[in-house]
Amino acid sequence: MQARLASETDLAGFREEARSLLAQQVPPDQVDWLTAHNSDQFADVVPADGKGSRHVPRAAMAIVPASFLRLCEIVVLHREPERFALLYRLLWRLVHEPGLRSDPIDADMLTAQQMGQAVRRELHKMKAFLRLRPVDDGGDSVEPLHLAWFEPGHHILEAAAPWFVRRFGQQRWAILSPERSVRWTPASQRLEFGPGLGIDTPHVPHPDDSFLLDSYRRIFSGRDGA
């Protein structure tokens, strides 16, 4: 059975799919987890009404520890392709193996916790070392545009972006990466996400301001404030 998710970090989709699978008593080894990134047929999943096909009562999701739900929130940001399979396997086991909750050395749980720690380290690295540099983008705004390039080891850009809003909310800025891009404009008071540069980082390890500005314009062209 295939479980399809809208993106690499689709936590809401994972929870809905997991709820449905549990309700149908589908064991973990019978599920293939696919994201929009690795499934070229994903566009056919959501119908025109936009409601999707996940009409499963919330009661179908077994009660699990809040700590596991928090663990899911961070582990889905990891780059490991099998992270969703691991989390569903743990969810299945929490339902069918009550003793798992009190087993401090379970291999699956330790793996998930290590993945969570790796993501947290990457989030800290991004917040500590990313530097926004002012560039002249030729715009009408009196506030200069600040640009930064970052190569995250995991899918953390969207999770980290609100922190930069709190830290640099009075500035116009954009963060570009190989996978995703994001910008913030004080006038709009909203984060706007776009595609990444998709470049081979060994060839362009430290893009210069001109390259980043050209990329920014291409990614956000035709949008207000670009």
Phi, psi and omega per residue, in radians:
M1 nan 2.419 3.127
Q2 -1.764 2.363 3.029
A3 -2.008 2.078 -3.014
R4 -1.862 2.353 -3.123
L5 -2.081 2.681 -3.016
A6 -1.341 -0.392 -3.106
S7 -2.764 3.107 3.127
E8 -1.195 -0.312 -3.095
T9 -2.176 0.571 -3.059
D10 -1.390 1.365 -3.134
L11 -1.165 -0.753 3.141
A12 -1.069 -0.737 3.111
G13 -1.130 -0.683 3.104
F14 -1.077 -0.777 -3.114
R15 -1.123 -0.704 3.129
E16 -1.177 -0.760 3.116
E17 -1.130 -0.731 3.133
A18 -1.108 -0.693 3.099
R19 -1.056 -0.763 3.134
S20 -1.151 -0.752 -3.126
L21 -1.135 -0.705 3.090
L22 -1.104 -0.718 -3.139
A23 -1.090 -0.555 3.128
Q24 -1.590 0.006 -3.141
Q25 1.005 0.785 3.105
V26 -1.564 2.032 -3.126
P27 -1.210 2.731 -3.055
P28 -1.013 -0.624 -3.071
D29 -1.295 0.000 3.108
Q30 -1.904 0.213 -3.083
V31 -2.082 2.269 2.983
D32 -1.878 2.099 -3.115
W33 -1.617 2.174 -3.120
L34 -2.145 2.465 3.032
T35 -1.972 2.959 3.111
A36 -1.022 -0.470 -3.121
H37 -1.193 -0.654 -3.040
N38 -1.962 0.267 3.090
S39 -2.323 1.877 -3.107
D40 -1.334 -0.051 3.107
Q41 -1.784 0.139 -3.019
F42 -1.109 -0.522 -3.082
A43 -1.034 -0.356 -3.119
D44 -1.471 -0.089 -3.007
V45 -1.328 -0.748 -3.062
V46 -1.597 2.134 -3.119
P47 -1.262 3.028 -3.051
A48 -1.088 -0.480 -3.125
D49 -1.330 -0.117 3.077
G50 1.290 0.087 -3.067
K51 -1.551 -0.304 -3.139
G52 1.298 -3.028 -3.059
S53 -2.054 0.259 -3.058
R54 -1.625 1.311 -3.140
H55 -1.807 1.222 -3.079
V56 -2.066 2.262 -3.139
P57 -0.966 2.421 3.137
R58 -1.067 -0.447 3.139
A59 -1.122 -0.286 -3.136
A60 -1.202 -0.393 3.102
M61 -1.380 2.092 3.139
A62 -1.123 2.649 3.081
I63 -1.214 2.143 -3.139
V64 -2.176 2.787 -3.124
P65 -1.044 2.489 3.096
A66 -1.038 -0.550 3.133
S67 -1.101 -0.573 3.113
F68 -1.250 -0.668 3.098
L69 -1.095 -0.697 3.087
R70 -1.160 -0.630 3.105
L71 -1.121 -0.704 3.104
C72 -1.030 -0.719 -3.092
E73 -1.024 -0.609 -3.098
I74 -1.597 -0.605 -3.091
V75 -1.215 -0.551 3.129
V76 -1.113 -0.287 3.113
L77 -1.453 -0.160 -3.131
H78 -1.238 2.702 -3.113
R79 -1.489 -0.145 -3.130
E80 -1.054 2.128 -3.100
P81 -1.060 -0.454 -3.068
E82 -1.645 0.279 -3.053
R83 -1.124 -0.680 -3.131
F84 -1.203 -0.657 3.084
A85 -1.109 -0.711 3.115
L86 -1.094 -0.793 -3.096
L87 -1.169 -0.675 3.108
Y88 -1.193 -0.653 3.089
R89 -1.080 -0.722 3.101
L90 -1.148 -0.721 3.106
L91 -1.072 -0.794 3.103
W92 -1.018 -0.770 -3.108
R93 -1.220 -0.619 3.088
L94 -1.079 -0.575 3.119
V95 -1.317 -0.736 -3.004
H96 -1.742 -0.203 3.134
E97 -2.266 1.412 -3.088
P98 -0.938 -0.524 -3.121
G99 -1.159 -0.266 -3.136
L100 -1.043 -0.557 -3.089
R101 -1.094 -0.463 -3.088
S102 -1.945 0.299 3.127
D103 -1.769 1.821 -3.047
P104 -1.338 -0.177 -3.063
I105 -2.129 0.370 3.093
D106 -1.098 2.335 -3.030
A107 -1.113 -0.769 -3.141
D108 -1.116 -0.777 -3.118
M109 -1.156 -0.695 3.100
L110 -1.098 -0.709 3.114
T111 -1.075 -0.795 3.135
A112 -1.100 -0.717 3.138
Q113 -1.155 -0.660 3.088
Q114 -1.151 -0.661 3.082
M115 -1.128 -0.717 3.089
G116 -1.071 -0.718 3.113
Q117 -1.114 -0.677 3.132
A118 -1.116 -0.713 3.109
V119 -1.145 -0.739 3.141
R120 -1.100 -0.677 3.086
R121 -1.094 -0.698 -3.140
E122 -1.189 -0.659 3.062
L123 -1.089 -0.766 3.113
H124 -1.095 -0.725 3.136
K125 -1.058 -0.771 -3.124
M126 -1.124 -0.771 -3.128
K127 -1.181 -0.581 -3.053
A128 -1.448 -0.584 -2.940
F129 -1.997 -0.267 3.125
L130 -1.215 2.357 -3.141
R131 -2.167 2.177 3.081
L132 -1.538 2.152 -3.101
R133 -1.908 2.315 3.124
P134 -1.246 2.409 3.084
V135 -2.343 2.698 3.092
D136 -1.567 1.864 -3.119
D137 -1.690 0.090 3.085
G138 1.242 0.273 -3.110
G139 -1.461 3.063 -3.124
D140 -1.452 -0.286 -3.076
S141 -1.209 2.461 3.076
V142 -1.306 -0.305 3.123
E143 -1.519 2.136 3.139
P144 -1.153 2.722 3.065
L145 -1.495 2.302 3.092
H146 -1.869 2.244 -3.090
L147 -2.099 2.626 3.065
A148 -2.572 2.616 3.061
W149 -2.021 2.332 3.115
F150 -2.532 2.471 3.124
E151 -1.997 1.474 -3.103
P152 -1.217 2.515 3.107
G153 -1.362 -0.266 3.141
H154 -2.389 3.126 -3.049
H155 -1.479 1.167 -2.956
I156 -1.862 -0.115 -2.971
L157 -1.002 -0.848 -3.099
E158 -1.176 -0.588 3.120
A159 -1.228 -0.585 -3.087
A160 -1.463 -0.435 -3.012
A161 -0.955 -0.752 3.138
P162 -1.040 -0.523 3.099
W163 -1.116 -0.704 3.131
F164 -1.215 -0.508 3.031
V165 -1.119 -0.796 3.126
R166 -1.116 -0.604 -3.067
R167 -1.464 -0.636 -3.046
F168 -2.262 0.688 -3.046
G169 -1.169 -0.281 -3.140
Q170 -1.630 0.020 -3.102
Q171 -1.949 2.669 2.915
R172 -1.474 2.197 -3.128
W173 -2.612 2.829 3.078
A174 -2.578 2.483 3.075
I175 -2.059 2.148 3.141
L176 -1.899 2.541 3.110
S177 -2.598 2.974 3.130
P178 -1.074 -0.551 -2.996
E179 -1.724 -0.738 -3.079
R180 -2.497 2.812 3.037
S181 -2.348 2.709 -3.141
V182 -2.569 2.557 3.038
R183 -2.410 2.779 3.135
W184 -2.364 2.336 3.031
T185 -2.215 2.209 -3.128
P186 -0.994 -0.575 -3.106
A187 -1.122 -0.674 -3.100
S188 -1.502 -0.422 -3.106
Q189 0.973 0.714 3.086
R190 -2.626 2.600 3.026
L191 -1.453 2.443 3.127
E192 -2.216 2.171 -3.086
F193 -1.836 2.596 3.121
G194 -2.530 -3.141 3.141
P195 -1.188 2.840 3.067
G196 -1.471 3.117 -3.122
L197 -1.312 -0.501 3.125
G198 1.134 0.479 -3.097
I199 -1.610 2.778 3.092
D200 -1.435 1.789 -2.983
T201 -1.011 -0.567 3.083
P202 -1.047 -0.478 3.132
H203 -1.462 -0.506 3.118
V204 -2.291 1.251 -3.061
P205 -1.191 -0.548 -3.105
H206 -2.390 1.421 -3.120
P207 -0.996 2.421 3.135
D208 -1.422 3.049 -3.050
D209 -1.083 -0.665 -3.125
S210 -1.117 -0.760 3.122
F211 -1.111 -0.771 -3.133
L212 -1.141 -0.695 -3.139
L213 -1.151 -0.747 3.088
D214 -1.068 -0.718 3.141
S215 -1.160 -0.727 3.109
Y216 -1.022 -0.812 -3.132
R217 -1.104 -0.684 -3.141
R218 -1.168 -0.746 -3.090
I219 -1.185 -0.748 -3.031
F220 -1.858 0.302 -3.131
S221 -1.098 2.508 3.113
G222 1.416 0.015 3.112
R223 -1.844 2.599 -3.133
D224 -0.985 2.312 3.080
G225 1.554 -0.068 -3.125
A226 -1.248 nan nan
